[in-house]
Amino acid sequence: MSNLNKTIPDKTLDVKNLLCPLPIYRTDAALLDLKKGQTLEIKSTDPAIINDLPAYCSINGHKILNINKDGRTIICLIEKGE
């Protein structure tokens, strides 16, 4: 079941003020606590996450649900895959 319509993520990860590769490392670790289909919201100020996160998700079978920018903060929502 997809959580696309959920407004509240299952878990939120704040990686603001961390630079590549730390946001992706922390995302990978945070996903260990989630089950397939659950959602993770990532809040980052590293502009590289816009390219790094889709690549990470593609390689690892996760799904990008949304990427938005709010000032300096980039807010990403992903659904855990296999």
N, C-alpha and C positions, 0 to 999 in steps of 0.2 A: 504494500500500500504506500502510495506517495504522500509526502507531507507538504506538497506544493501549496495547499490552501491554508496551512497553519500560519498563524501570525506570530506565535511564540516558538522560538527554536527549542529543541530539547537540551541544548547546551550552548553557552556563549563563551568565546575565547577572546580575551583582550591581549593583543600583541602589538599595541600601539608603542611607538618609539623603539621598536626592534627592527633591525635590517636583515635582509636576505643573508643567509638561509634560515634564520631563526623562526620567522612566521610559519614557514612550511614545516619545519621540524616540530614546532609546537602543535600545529594542526594535526600532523600525523599522530602525535601522542594523544591528543584530545579525542581523536576518532576511535582509539582503542576502547574507550569507555562507552561507546555507542553501539547500538545494534543496527543491522541493515534497515534502511528506510528512515532512520532517525536523522534529525537535522542539526547542523552545527553552524552557528553564526560566528564569523571571524571579524574582528574590528582591528584594522591595521592602518598605520600611517606610511608604510613602505610602498611607494608607487610600483615597485617591481611585482607586488602581489597580483596585480591585474593580469600579468602574463604568466607568472609562476604558478598560481593556483589552478587555472584551467589545465596547464600541462600536467601538474601533479594529479589532478582528478582524472584526467584522461588515462594516464598510466596506471592508476590504482583503482579504476572502476567506480569512482564517485561521480556525482552529478552536480553541476553548478546550477543552482536555482535562481540566483540573483546576485548581481554586483552593483552596488550604488556608492556614490561618493557624497559625503556630508562634510563640507569644508575640507579639512586635511584628512579626515578619516574615511577610509574605504571599508564598506560594510559588505561582506560576502556571506551568502547563505548556500551551504552545500548539503546534499543528501548522501548519507553513507551508502556505498554500494557493497559489493561482495567483499 
